[in-house]
Amino acid sequence: MTKFSLKKHKRLPPGTPNPVDVHVGKRLRLRRTLLGVSQAKLGNSVGLTFQQIQKYERGANRIGASRVYEFSSLLDVPVSFFYDEMPSELKSHEGRFSAGLRDKEAGVFEKDELARRETLELVRAYYKISNPQVRKRLFEMIKALAKSDKNISDSSPEE
């Protein structure tokens, strides 16, 4: 049985986004962008402005449970998608607190390589390939190229 603690926890300073909200927002942006849906279009479909979607995606505003459920339906993913790949440090209050302070001090949240335009264009182009065998061969080729590039980088002498 899980131990339930009623001890008082420290709070993040005002204006500091909760790292879990930032993570959920990144996942919202990732899925929206992978589907090629604009912030305005997503906002219109749920009765919000694109600015509100921007705030959700930055983690500046927390997304409520009913809204997460609505986004999961619209974007055709399970609710759990928004919490997938959450860093283990965010699973405890202390971890969320220290991550929030660290991000606040840095002034910039880390760039998510999955949300980069290049990555998104590559994924969209990949899924436009209708033949699954061609997609699989391309996938294997890219993995082989990445492995050989890593091997070349690892074995090249330092200058």
C-alpha positions as CSV (number, residue, x, y, z in Angstrom):
1,M,0.0,0.0,0.0
2,T,1.3,3.5,-0.9
3,K,2.2,5.7,2.0
4,F,0.2,9.0,1.9
5,S,1.9,12.1,3.3
6,L,0.2,15.1,4.5
7,K,3.3,17.2,5.0
8,K,3.4,20.7,3.6
9,H,5.4,21.1,0.4
10,K,7.3,24.1,-0.8
11,R,5.7,26.0,-3.7
12,L,7.3,27.4,-6.8
13,P,7.7,31.1,-6.9
14,P,4.9,33.0,-8.6
15,G,5.2,33.0,-12.4
16,T,7.3,29.8,-12.5
17,P,5.6,27.2,-14.6
18,N,5.2,23.8,-13.0
19,P,7.5,21.4,-14.9
20,V,4.6,18.9,-15.3
21,D,2.5,21.6,-17.0
22,V,5.5,22.4,-19.3
23,H,5.9,18.7,-20.2
24,V,2.1,18.3,-20.9
25,G,2.3,21.5,-23.0
26,K,5.2,20.2,-25.0
27,R,3.4,16.9,-25.7
28,L,0.3,18.9,-26.9
29,R,2.5,20.9,-29.2
30,L,4.3,17.8,-30.5
31,R,1.0,16.0,-31.4
32,R,-0.6,19.1,-32.8
33,T,2.4,19.9,-35.0
34,L,2.8,16.3,-36.1
35,L,-0.8,16.4,-37.4
36,G,-0.2,19.7,-39.1
37,V,-2.9,21.5,-37.0
38,S,-2.3,25.2,-36.4
39,Q,-2.8,26.7,-32.9
40,A,-5.7,28.7,-34.3
41,K,-7.4,25.7,-35.7
42,L,-7.0,23.7,-32.5
43,G,-8.1,26.7,-30.5
44,N,-11.2,27.1,-32.6
45,S,-12.2,23.5,-32.2
46,V,-12.3,23.9,-28.4
47,G,-13.5,27.5,-28.2
48,L,-10.2,29.1,-27.3
49,T,-7.8,31.6,-29.0
50,F,-4.5,30.6,-30.4
51,Q,-2.9,32.7,-27.6
52,Q,-4.5,30.4,-25.1
53,I,-3.1,27.4,-26.9
54,Q,0.3,29.0,-26.9
55,K,0.1,29.5,-23.1
56,Y,-0.8,25.8,-22.7
57,E,2.1,24.7,-24.9
58,R,4.6,26.8,-22.9
59,G,3.2,25.5,-19.6
60,A,2.3,29.1,-18.6
61,N,-1.3,27.9,-18.1
62,R,-2.2,24.6,-16.6
63,I,-4.5,22.4,-18.8
64,G,-7.4,21.1,-16.8
65,A,-8.5,17.5,-16.8
66,S,-11.5,18.0,-19.0
67,R,-9.4,19.9,-21.5
68,V,-6.7,17.2,-21.6
69,Y,-9.5,14.7,-22.3
70,E,-10.9,17.0,-25.1
71,F,-7.4,17.4,-26.6
72,S,-6.8,13.6,-26.5
73,S,-10.1,13.0,-28.5
74,L,-9.4,15.7,-31.0
75,L,-5.7,14.7,-31.5
76,D,-6.5,11.0,-31.5
77,V,-4.2,10.0,-28.7
78,P,-4.9,8.5,-25.3
79,V,-4.9,10.9,-22.3
80,S,-1.7,9.1,-21.1
81,F,0.1,10.4,-24.3
82,F,0.4,13.8,-22.6
83,Y,2.3,12.3,-19.6
84,D,4.4,9.8,-21.6
85,E,8.2,10.2,-21.5
86,M,7.9,12.5,-18.5
87,P,11.4,12.7,-16.8
88,S,11.6,10.6,-13.7
89,E,12.6,13.6,-11.6
90,L,9.1,15.1,-12.2
91,K,7.4,12.2,-10.5
92,S,8.2,13.5,-7.0
93,H,7.3,16.9,-5.5
94,E,11.0,17.6,-4.7
95,G,12.0,16.8,-8.2
96,R,9.3,19.1,-9.7
97,F,10.3,21.8,-7.3
98,S,14.0,21.7,-8.1
99,A,13.4,21.3,-11.9
100,G,11.0,24.3,-11.8
101,L,13.6,26.5,-10.0
102,R,16.4,25.3,-12.3
103,D,14.3,26.2,-15.4
104,K,13.4,29.5,-13.9
105,E,17.0,30.4,-13.2
106,A,18.1,29.3,-16.7
107,G,15.3,31.6,-18.1
108,V,14.8,29.2,-21.0
109,F,13.3,25.8,-21.1
110,E,15.3,23.1,-22.9
111,K,14.6,22.8,-26.6
112,D,12.8,19.5,-27.4
113,E,14.4,18.0,-30.5
114,L,11.1,16.2,-31.3
115,A,9.4,19.6,-31.7
116,R,12.0,21.0,-34.1
117,R,10.6,21.8,-37.6
118,E,13.1,19.5,-39.3
119,T,12.0,16.5,-37.2
120,L,8.4,17.2,-37.8
121,E,8.8,17.6,-41.5
122,L,10.7,14.3,-41.6
123,V,8.0,12.5,-39.7
124,R,5.3,13.9,-41.9
125,A,7.1,13.0,-45.1
126,Y,7.8,9.5,-43.7
127,Y,4.1,8.8,-43.0
128,K,3.2,10.1,-46.5
129,I,4.9,7.0,-47.9
130,S,2.0,4.7,-48.4
131,N,3.9,1.4,-48.9
132,P,4.7,0.0,-45.4
133,Q,7.6,-2.0,-46.8
134,V,9.2,1.1,-48.3
135,R,8.7,2.9,-45.0
136,K,10.4,0.0,-43.1
137,R,13.4,0.0,-45.5
138,L,13.8,3.7,-45.1
139,F,13.6,3.4,-41.3
140,E,16.3,0.7,-41.3
141,M,18.5,2.8,-43.6
142,I,18.2,5.8,-41.4
143,K,19.1,3.7,-38.3
144,A,22.1,2.3,-40.2
145,L,23.2,5.8,-41.2
146,A,22.9,7.1,-37.7
147,K,24.9,4.2,-36.4
148,S,27.7,4.6,-39.0
149,D,27.8,8.3,-38.3
150,K,28.2,7.7,-34.6
151,N,30.9,5.2,-35.2
152,I,32.8,7.6,-37.5
153,S,32.4,10.4,-34.9
154,D,33.6,8.2,-32.1
155,S,36.7,7.0,-34.0
156,S,37.8,10.2,-35.6
157,P,40.9,11.7,-34.0
158,E,40.4,14.9,-32.0
159,E,42.0,18.0,-33.5
